[in-house]
């Protein structure tokens, strides 16, 4: 059999986008920009700068994840990973991650020293997850820190900004991060376990992880709905109702059919509700 053709530039670029874990990376970026423009009161240029800094950080995290995990992904034949299919090399992932990290530092510094220090600490927590913490019982902690702290990057990043995000925004974000971690690991539990990854979800098992993801994400929505001063509005109450229905269905399916993908999908939908409510209520 002849050797596989070298990937074209277009194929390599598309593979790099996939290796960056594009959907969550762009979702986090969109949230940061929207929160900066809405709740933090940033003008359009500053909101774009916040989004650019966050995007660079997310790209560095995604590429470092696939770079550091390349040997594990190759061992279990993860066909969804570009490094396994040969579309990108480990060296390209490493180089891309480091370049994105440098860009993240430069863009973060343009937001001011307080925002830069916080954002780089959050990105560092995500790199620590990739490098070590994902295989420990503390695998949830970087998610709690990063998601809880991200809104304050926006509030500190506006000109003259000195205030952190409100407590309920930080708490809701931290819970959202933990729930997203539990849900995100669900599809890969077996592959992870086969290569020695033993984070909190792997110790809990599929059923308890699915139940925990739904519960934690629902609590995140409750905090975002009830945390702001004053009575919740119609949008907040509607979001809470939708999130409750999704969480209950995820829990029921997780109990009856642990191998089903519905708990993962429902948990992601609850996370989306929480993100929308954070932007609307922030």
C-alpha positions in Angstrom: 0.0 0.0 0.0 1.5 3.4 -1.0 2.1 5.9 1.9 -0.7 8.4 2.6 -0.4 11.7 0.8 0.8 14.6 2.9 -2.0 16.8 4.1 -2.7 19.9 2.0 -2.5 23.3 3.6 -6.3 23.6 3.7 -6.6 20.2 5.3 -4.0 21.0 7.8 -5.7 24.3 8.7 -9.1 22.6 9.1 -7.4 19.9 11.3 -5.9 22.6 13.5 -9.3 24.1 14.0 -10.6 20.7 15.1 -7.6 20.1 17.3 -8.3 23.4 19.0 -11.6 22.0 20.3 -13.4 24.7 18.3 -17.0 24.5 19.5 -16.2 25.1 23.2 -13.4 27.5 22.4 -15.6 29.7 20.3 -18.5 29.4 22.8 -16.3 30.6 25.6 -14.9 33.4 23.4 -18.4 34.5 22.4 -19.5 34.5 26.1 -16.5 36.6 27.1 -17.1 39.2 24.4 -20.8 39.3 25.0 -20.3 39.7 28.8 -17.8 42.4 28.3 -20.1 44.4 26.0 -23.2 43.8 28.0 -22.6 43.5 31.7 -19.1 45.1 31.9 -20.1 48.1 29.7 -17.2 47.8 27.3 -17.3 49.6 23.9 -17.1 47.5 20.8 -13.3 47.8 20.4 -12.7 46.7 24.0 -15.2 43.9 23.8 -13.4 42.6 20.7 -10.0 42.9 22.5 -11.4 40.8 25.4 -12.7 38.2 23.0 -9.4 38.1 21.1 -7.4 37.6 24.3 -9.8 34.8 25.4 -9.7 33.2 22.0 -5.9 33.1 21.9 -6.0 31.5 25.4 -8.6 29.0 24.3 -6.6 28.0 21.2 -3.5 27.5 23.4 -5.4 25.3 25.7 -7.0 23.2 23.0 -3.8 22.7 21.0 -1.8 21.9 24.2 -4.5 19.3 25.1 -4.1 17.4 21.8 -0.3 17.8 21.9 0.0 16.5 25.5 -2.6 13.7 24.9 -1.2 12.6 21.5 0.3 9.4 22.9 -2.9 8.5 24.6 -5.0 9.2 21.6 -2.7 7.2 19.3 -2.8 4.3 21.8 -6.6 4.0 21.6 -6.9 5.0 17.9 -9.0 8.1 18.5 -10.2 8.6 14.9 -11.7 12.0 15.8 -8.3 13.4 16.7 -6.4 15.0 13.8 -3.0 13.9 15.2 -4.2 10.3 15.0 -5.3 10.6 11.4 -2.0 12.3 10.4 -3.6 15.6 9.5 -1.4 17.4 12.0 1.8 16.4 13.8 2.7 16.6 17.4 5.3 19.2 16.6 2.8 21.4 14.8 0.4 21.2 17.8 3.2 22.1 20.2 4.3 25.0 18.1 0.8 26.3 17.6 0.0 26.0 21.3 3.1 28.0 22.3 2.4 30.7 19.6 -1.2 31.1 20.8 0.0 31.3 24.4 2.4 34.2 23.5 -0.5 35.9 21.6 -2.7 35.4 24.6 -0.1 37.1 26.9 0.3 40.1 24.5 -3.5 40.6 24.1 -4.2 40.2 27.8 -1.5 42.8 28.7 -3.4 45.2 26.4 -6.4 44.9 28.7 -4.4 46.2 31.6 -2.3 44.5 34.3 -5.1 43.3 36.6 -7.1 41.7 33.8 -3.9 40.3 32.3 -2.7 38.7 35.5 -6.1 37.1 36.1 -6.5 35.9 32.6 -3.1 34.4 32.4 -3.7 32.6 35.8 -6.9 31.1 34.4 -5.1 29.9 31.2 -2.4 28.5 33.4 -5.0 26.6 35.4 -6.3 25.1 32.1 -2.7 24.1 31.0 -2.3 22.5 34.5 -5.4 20.4 33.8 -4.0 19.2 30.5 -0.5 18.5 31.9 -1.5 16.7 35.1 -4.7 17.5 36.9 -7.0 15.8 34.5 -5.7 12.5 35.8 -6.4 13.3 39.5 -9.4 13.7 41.7 -8.9 17.4 41.4 -9.7 17.4 37.7 -12.8 19.6 38.3 -10.8 22.4 40.0 -9.3 24.1 36.9 -12.7 24.3 35.4 -14.2 25.9 38.5 -11.3 28.4 38.6 -11.3 29.3 34.9 -15.1 29.6 34.4 -15.6 31.4 37.7 -12.8 33.9 37.0 -13.5 34.6 33.3 -16.3 37.2 33.8 -13.9 39.2 36.0 -11.4 39.4 33.1 -14.1 41.3 31.3 -15.0 43.6 34.2 -11.3 44.3 34.9 -10.5 44.7 31.3 -12.6 47.8 30.6 -10.7 51.1 30.9 -10.5 52.0 34.5 -12.1 48.7 35.6 -11.3 47.7 39.1 -14.3 45.6 40.1 -14.6 41.8 40.0 -17.8 40.3 38.6 -20.7 39.9 41.1 -20.4 36.9 43.4 -23.4 35.1 41.8 -21.8 35.5 38.3 -18.5 34.0 39.6 -20.4 31.2 41.5 -22.6 30.5 38.5 -19.6 30.4 36.2 -17.6 28.1 38.5 -20.6 25.7 38.8 -21.0 25.8 35.0 -17.4 24.9 34.6 -17.6 21.9 36.9 -20.8 20.7 35.3 -19.3 21.2 31.8 -16.2 19.1 32.8 -18.4 16.2 34.1 -20.5 16.3 31.0 -17.6 16.8 28.5 -15.8 13.7 29.8 -18.8 11.4 29.4 -18.3 10.4 25.8 -14.6 9.5 26.4 -14.7 7.8 29.8 -13.7 4.4 28.5 -10.9 5.6 26.2 -9.5 7.8 29.0 -9.6 5.0 31.5 -7.8 2.7 29.0 -4.8 5.1 28.9 -4.6 5.7 32.7 -6.6 8.9 33.0 -8.3 8.8 36.4 -10.0 12.2 37.0 -13.0 12.7 39.2 -15.6 11.6 36.5 -13.7 8.3 36.0 -13.7 7.6 39.7 -17.5 8.4 39.9 -18.4 6.2 36.9 -20.7 6.9 34.0 -24.1 7.0 35.9 -22.9 9.2 38.8 -21.0 11.5 36.5 -24.1 12.0 34.3 -26.3 12.6 37.4 -23.7 15.0 38.8 -23.3 16.9 35.6 -27.1 17.5 35.4 -27.3 18.4 39.0 -24.4 20.8 39.1 -25.5 22.6 35.9 -29.0 23.0 37.3 -27.6 24.5 40.5 -25.6 26.9 38.2 -28.8 28.0 36.6 -30.6 28.4 40.0 -27.7 30.7 41.2 -27.8 32.8 38.0 -31.6 33.2 38.3 -31.9 33.9 42.0 -28.5 35.6 42.6 -29.2 39.1 41.2 -31.1 41.5 43.4 -34.8 41.7 42.7 -37.3 39.2 41.5 -36.4 37.0 38.5 -37.9 38.1 35.2 -39.9 36.1 32.7 -36.8 35.1 30.7 -34.9 33.9 33.8 -37.9 31.9 35.0 -38.4 30.4 31.6 -34.7 29.4 31.5 -35.0 27.8 34.9 -38.0 25.8 33.7 -36.2 24.6 30.6 -33.1 23.7 32.5 -35.0 21.8 35.2 -36.8 19.7 32.5 -33.6 18.9 30.8 -31.8 18.0 34.0 -34.6 15.7 35.1 -34.7 14.0 31.8 -30.9 13.5 31.9 -31.0 12.1 35.3 -33.8 9.7 34.4 -32.1 8.4 31.3 -28.8 8.1 33.1 -30.5 5.8 35.7 -32.3 3.7 33.1 -29.7 3.6 30.3 -26.2 4.6 31.5 -24.7 4.1 28.0 -27.1 6.6 26.3 -25.7 9.8 24.9 -28.7 11.8 26.0 -27.4 12.8 29.4 -24.4 14.4 27.7 -26.6 16.2 25.2 -29.0 17.4 27.9 -26.2 18.5 30.2 -24.8 20.6 27.3 -28.2 22.1 26.7 -28.4 23.1 30.4 -25.0 24.6 30.1 -26.1 26.7 27.2 -29.1 27.9 29.2 -26.8 28.9 32.0 -24.5 30.8 29.6 -27.4 32.7 28.0 -28.8 33.7 31.4 -25.4 34.8 32.6 -25.2 37.2 29.6 -28.8 38.4 30.0 -28.7 38.8 33.7 -25.1 39.8 34.2 
